[in-house]
Amino acid sequence: MGGETEDGEGRQDRGYVPGNQEPGLLGFSPGCGRGVTSSGLEQRWLGATTPGFYSLCSPPFSSACEQPMGSPRIVGGNDAKNGSWPWQVSIREGSNHICGGSLIAESWVVSAAHCFNGDKSAYHVNLGEYQLQNPSESLVSFPIKEIYRHPSYTDIGSSGDIALVELETPVNFNRVIRPICLPASSVEFPAGMECWVTGWGDTQYGGEGEVLGLEAPKTLQEVQVPLIDRDTCNSLFNTGSYPDDPQGTDPIKQDMICAGYPEGEKDACQGDSGGPLVCEWDNAWLLAGVVSWGVECARPNRPGVYILLPPYADWIQGYVPTIPFTLRSMSVMQHNSAAASPLGALRNILGTSPTHTRLKQVKRIGGPLGLLGALSHCLVYLCLVPPLPAMLLLAAAVPMIL
């Protein structure tokens, strides 16, 4: 979705700069979960896109990181609607777009470490941008105060290809400029989940290796791609060969995830580096990954490679301690243990958490199940192994929090 760079092993960054989820999870988050029982019966306080995903509802996700304003629908992508991905940023070196990024807080952007090889004064960040060659009234440009590249990053294809960019001045959120929600370190994004990649990178990779840039007026692109777990992705990379293939086997590291199709055709490309891989979860959007590297673009058996956000949640919070994380804590419950029951799970988690043992207020929420405890600043998500019904969940959960 411009130029490209390669390391010694043939990996290409996506900039212009030279697993399956386990059932039975419990966690906390500011938001309102929705879910559907295994039998398909939807409760009014439920209704999630993921079967077996339940929650007790507090006020919904902060409007600062909710759904994009437009309806969601890069190689194989389409023009996005103006304002539909309000966290998308354009990182500029001089007047040139070199990478994407994601707004995560008033003064903070997440991008890829390989996007920054020069002094911070060489770069600036554009927000509210839609068409690179047709600046809109919403466009705001910010100088960079500091760039923090993760210390484990060494070169294209290495772990730690993530960077935090601190802006000189805070951003004023509006209809087309707002941050994306971040997943906590315990969150796992399941293989097969349909997610979205956005950016202003190249839109085709020619048959002879020719890169075809985004046509004027260079409108923001979007493409939907399914997540591919690390083991499967490594198997794909070990299938066949391309001149630019990385050397060795299993190039997909623990902090990486792939997205795309075995047959190719849809992918991020050069110029998309650092941009967001976002997934809709429970009526909000989470930043699942950062565009990192790939072999050419949209080639069969060579899906795009992204740096996962959850492994870097604690690192990010070290710089931005006030930022909220979705599912801040999560523990796995074994279905064949005492903790597998909703009552046991709530006793184990809530009983040892000062945050959740001092609840004094209860909010009555309408619906066929009556009372729900509305937590003041966090939400209990219960991902239960079917066929545990929602009625059983509520019957056990409500006495614990009222």
Secondary structure as GFF3:
##gff-version 3
##sequence-region A 1 402
A	DSSP	beta_strand	12	13	.	.	.	ID=ss1
A	DSSP	beta_strand	25	29	.	.	.	ID=ss2
A	DSSP	beta_strand	53	56	.	.	.	ID=ss3
A	DSSP	three_ten_helix	63	65	.	.	.	ID=ss4
A	DSSP	beta_strand	78	79	.	.	.	ID=ss5
A	DSSP	beta_strand	88	93	.	.	.	ID=ss6
A	DSSP	beta_strand	96	105	.	.	.	ID=ss7
A	DSSP	beta_strand	108	111	.	.	.	ID=ss8
A	DSSP	three_ten_helix	113	115	.	.	.	ID=ss9
A	DSSP	three_ten_helix	120	122	.	.	.	ID=ss10
A	DSSP	beta_strand	123	127	.	.	.	ID=ss11
A	DSSP	beta_strand	140	149	.	.	.	ID=ss12
A	DSSP	beta_strand	163	167	.	.	.	ID=ss13
A	DSSP	beta_strand	182	183	.	.	.	ID=ss14
A	DSSP	beta_strand	194	199	.	.	.	ID=ss15
A	DSSP	beta_strand	204	205	.	.	.	ID=ss16
A	DSSP	beta_strand	211	212	.	.	.	ID=ss17
A	DSSP	beta_strand	221	228	.	.	.	ID=ss18
A	DSSP	alpha_helix	230	237	.	.	.	ID=ss19
A	DSSP	beta_strand	256	259	.	.	.	ID=ss20
A	DSSP	beta_strand	276	281	.	.	.	ID=ss21
A	DSSP	beta_strand	284	294	.	.	.	ID=ss22
A	DSSP	beta_strand	304	308	.	.	.	ID=ss23
A	DSSP	three_ten_helix	310	312	.	.	.	ID=ss24
A	DSSP	alpha_helix	313	319	.	.	.	ID=ss25
A	DSSP	beta_strand	325	326	.	.	.	ID=ss26
A	DSSP	beta_strand	330	332	.	.	.	ID=ss27
A	DSSP	three_ten_helix	338	340	.	.	.	ID=ss28
A	DSSP	alpha_helix	342	350	.	.	.	ID=ss29
A	DSSP	alpha_helix	354	357	.	.	.	ID=ss30
A	DSSP	beta_strand	379	383	.	.	.	ID=ss31
A	DSSP	alpha_helix	390	401	.	.	.	ID=ss32
###
